[in-house]
Amino acid sequence: MNSNSLVRTGALVAPVLLFGYGTLRLIDRADGRMDKGAWMWNTGHVLFFIAMVLLAALAIGARTRLPFHDFRNRVAANLAVVATSVGVLAFLWVIAGDLSPSLRETAPLPDALAIAGNAAFMLGLLTLLVQLVRAQKLPAWSPVAVLFAFLMIAVSLDTIPVAAILLFVGLLPLSGGRAPLSGSGPRLAHD
């Protein structure tokens, strides 16, 4: 799978899977309790797991769309991919623990690492999106929509379905090709 396919798949499918997870979570909690081990809990968490893997792939693929004219931008992009990937690994560890209580008991992820992982994921992905805006490969509103999606989830997990829609809107421009989104900007060379 080439980098454009990774980005396109992540941009289109990850938010849909997050919407499914958030919706199943709300349905599961409708009676006032979470039925851990129920099909909704497990199905929702599997959707969440796959969505996070796709977002890591999106970050890796998005980095290849960036033109680099100086060392600083290249380092920032590479660090953003590393931060996003480390954050995704933290999410995956927590999700795996939610799916397997024995894993959570034998190898729990400390709360500080989970919080740091969440922050690394969000900052890394937003950094890549801002770099794409600066390279005229993404509209300026895209990272804003993604930021609002992240903030909604941070405020309440019950907002995941709405946040997933915002994430979809924010990432949708990435589902296209490599051409600049603005007709006024020059086509930048890639290295």
C-alpha positions in Angstrom: 0.0 0.0 0.0 1.5 3.3 -1.0 1.5 6.5 1.1 -1.4 8.0 -0.7 -3.5 4.9 -0.1 -2.5 5.0 3.6 -3.5 8.6 3.9 -6.8 8.2 2.0 -7.8 5.1 3.9 -6.9 6.7 7.3 -8.7 9.9 6.4 -11.9 8.2 5.3 -12.2 5.1 7.4 -10.7 6.0 10.8 -13.4 8.6 11.6 -16.1 6.2 10.5 -14.7 3.5 12.9 -14.5 6.1 15.7 -18.1 7.1 15.0 -19.1 3.4 15.3 -17.1 3.0 18.6 -18.7 6.1 20.1 -22.2 5.1 19.0 -21.8 1.6 20.4 -20.4 3.1 23.6 -23.5 5.4 24.0 -25.9 2.5 23.3 -24.1 0.3 25.8 -24.4 3.0 28.4 -28.0 3.8 27.7 -29.1 1.7 30.6 -26.8 3.5 33.0 -24.0 0.8 33.1 -21.3 -0.5 30.9 -21.6 -4.2 30.1 -17.9 -5.0 29.7 -17.5 -8.2 27.8 -20.7 -7.6 26.0 -20.6 -7.7 22.2 -21.0 -3.9 22.0 -18.1 -3.3 24.3 -15.8 -5.6 22.4 -16.9 -4.6 18.9 -16.6 -0.9 19.8 -13.1 -1.4 21.1 -12.0 -3.4 18.1 -13.3 -0.5 15.9 -11.4 2.0 18.1 -8.2 -0.1 17.9 -8.4 -0.3 14.0 -9.1 3.4 13.8 -6.0 4.3 15.8 -3.9 2.0 13.6 -5.3 3.8 10.6 -4.5 7.2 12.1 -0.9 6.2 12.7 -0.7 5.1 9.0 -2.3 8.4 8.0 0.5 10.3 9.9 3.2 8.2 8.3 1.7 8.7 4.8 1.0 12.4 5.3 4.7 13.0 6.1 5.6 12.0 2.6 3.3 14.7 1.2 5.4 17.4 2.8 8.0 19.3 0.8 11.2 20.1 2.8 13.2 23.2 2.1 15.1 23.2 5.4 16.4 20.8 8.1 14.1 22.3 10.7 10.9 21.4 8.9 12.1 17.8 8.2 13.0 17.3 11.8 9.6 18.7 13.0 7.8 16.4 10.6 9.8 13.4 11.7 9.2 14.2 15.3 5.5 14.7 14.7 5.3 11.2 13.1 7.2 9.7 16.0 4.9 11.5 18.5 1.8 10.4 16.7 3.0 6.8 16.6 4.0 6.7 20.2 0.6 8.2 21.1 -1.1 5.5 19.1 0.9 2.8 20.8 -0.3 4.1 24.2 -3.9 4.1 22.9 -3.5 0.6 21.6 -2.1 -0.6 24.9 -5.0 0.8 26.8 -7.6 -0.5 24.3 -5.9 -4.0 24.5 -6.2 -3.8 28.3 -9.9 -2.9 28.0 -10.4 -5.9 25.8 -8.4 -8.2 28.0 -8.6 -7.4 31.8 -5.8 -9.9 32.5 -3.5 -7.9 30.3 -4.5 -4.7 32.1 -3.8 -6.4 35.5 -0.4 -7.9 34.5 0.9 -5.1 32.4 -1.0 -1.9 33.0 0.0 1.4 31.3 0.7 3.9 34.1 -1.8 6.8 34.0 1.0 9.3 33.4 2.1 7.4 30.3 -1.5 7.2 29.0 -1.9 10.9 29.4 1.4 11.6 27.8 0.5 9.3 24.9 -2.8 11.0 24.3 -1.1 14.4 24.2 1.7 13.1 22.0 -0.8 11.7 19.5 -2.8 14.9 19.3 0.2 17.2 19.1 1.9 15.0 16.5 -1.1 14.7 14.2 -1.9 18.4 14.6 1.7 19.4 13.8 1.6 17.4 10.6 -1.7 18.9 9.6 -0.4 22.4 10.2 2.7 21.7 8.1 0.4 20.5 5.3 -1.5 23.8 5.6 1.8 25.7 5.4 2.7 23.7 2.3 -0.7 24.6 0.7 -1.7 21.0 0.6 -4.5 21.3 3.1 -7.0 24.1 3.9 -6.5 26.1 7.1 -9.8 24.9 8.6 -8.7 21.3 8.5 -6.5 21.2 11.6 -9.0 23.5 13.3 -11.7 20.9 12.8 -9.4 18.1 14.0 -8.5 20.2 17.1 -12.1 20.8 18.0 -12.8 17.0 17.6 -9.9 16.3 20.0 -11.1 18.9 22.5 -14.7 17.5 22.4 -13.4 14.0 23.3 -11.2 15.4 26.1 -14.3 17.1 27.6 -16.5 14.0 27.4 -16.2 10.6 25.9 -19.9 10.8 25.2 -19.2 13.3 22.4 -17.1 10.8 20.4 -19.8 10.4 17.6 -20.0 14.1 17.0 -16.2 14.5 17.4 -15.8 11.7 14.8 -17.9 13.7 12.3 -15.7 16.7 12.9 -12.6 14.5 12.5 -14.0 13.2 9.2 -14.6 16.7 8.0 -11.1 17.8 9.1 -9.4 14.9 7.4 -11.5 14.7 4.3 -9.2 17.0 2.2 -6.4 14.4 2.8 -8.4 11.8 0.9 -7.5 13.5 -2.4 -4.2 13.5 -4.3 -1.0 15.4 -3.9 -2.0 18.6 -5.7 -2.1 21.9 -3.7 -5.5 22.8 -2.6 -5.1 26.5 -3.4 -4.9 27.4 -7.1 -2.8 30.5 -6.2 0.1 28.6 -4.6 3.0 27.2 -6.5 3.5 23.4 -6.8 6.3 22.6 -4.3 9.0 20.1 -5.1 9.3 17.0 -3.0 12.5 15.4 -1.9 
